[in-house]
Amino acid sequence: MKKALVLGATGLVGQEVVRLLLQDESYDQVTLLVRRRLPLQHPKVEQQIVADFDQLHDAATYFQVTNVFCCLGTTIKKAKSKDAFRKVDFDYPLVAAKLAEKQQVERFIIISAMGANAQSSIFYNQVKGQMEEGLQQLNLTAVHILRPSLLLGEREEFRLGEKMASVISPVWNALCIGPLRQYRAIDARNVAKAMVRIGDSPLTGVHTYLSHEIEKTAIEKSNHKKTKK
């Protein structure tokens, strides 16, 4: 039986990852690191309160698990400053990865972003790229980095740009063929499905998945489940 730790359990993808893990019979424990207790009752769930993620390094014992699913992420608008954004999207994931390394976690599975590049002139992509480079410098058994394009789904906060993009996404996705497939918008639920499936992967080392590869992995998971039934 496997044990999972989820960071970012209240986010668009994180919520779905938790739901899928609770349905997965191969997991007997799902630990959530949260700032405040969630209204979630399930015999598998253990909620651990970390009121200040700046003190995440004190939570090492919670990383004694099989897989870590890191769904942390924000926007500069929500974080209110570049420094605050960098904390959530760079500092916290790297601290979590170092704790996972120390506890010899089998898989560290994390959401990055399409366009992640440490040398990018775009601050968002630059931070994501630096985060990825930081992960690759650690001695983790397996690191799986997912780079989704535009995420589709119902967020708690309203984002006008994403709402407009979701309306035109069917047409956009139809136009994105061949090498443009990586730019297709993707349902957050499929990102979560792919993450949970990767939690069964025997691969070691660092692996990166573009948006269309994430979609393919999610579909393979669904087909696999149907076959088992």
GICOR-V938040 format. One line per field, one symbol per residue. ss: DSSP state (H for helix, E for strand, C for the rest). burial: b if it has 9 or more other C-alpha atoms within 8 Angstrom, else e. A space follows every 50 residues. Layout:
BEGIN
ss = ???
burial = ???
END
This chain:
BEGIN
ss = CEEEEEECCCCHHHHHHHHHHHHCCCEEEEEEEECCCCCCCCCCEEEEEC CCHHHHHHCHHHHCCCEEEECCCCCHHHHCCHHHHHHHHHHHHHHHHHHH HHCCCCEEEEECCCCCCCCCCCHHHHHHHHHHHHHHCCCCCEEEEEECCC EECCCCCCCHHHHHHHHHHHHHHHHCCHHHHHHCCEEHHHHHHHHHHHCC CCCCEEEEEEHHHHHHHHHHHHHHHHHHC
burial = ebbbbbbbbebbbbbbbbebbbeeeebbbbbbbbbeeeeeeeeebebbbb eeeeebbebbeebbbbbbbbbbebebeebeeeebbbbbbbbbbbbbbbbb bebbbbbbbbbbbbebbbebeeeebbbbbbbbbbbbebebbbbbbbbbbb bbeeeeeeeeebbeebeebeebbeebeeeebbbbbbbbbbbbbbbbbbbe eeeeebeebbbbbbbebbbebeeeeeeee
END
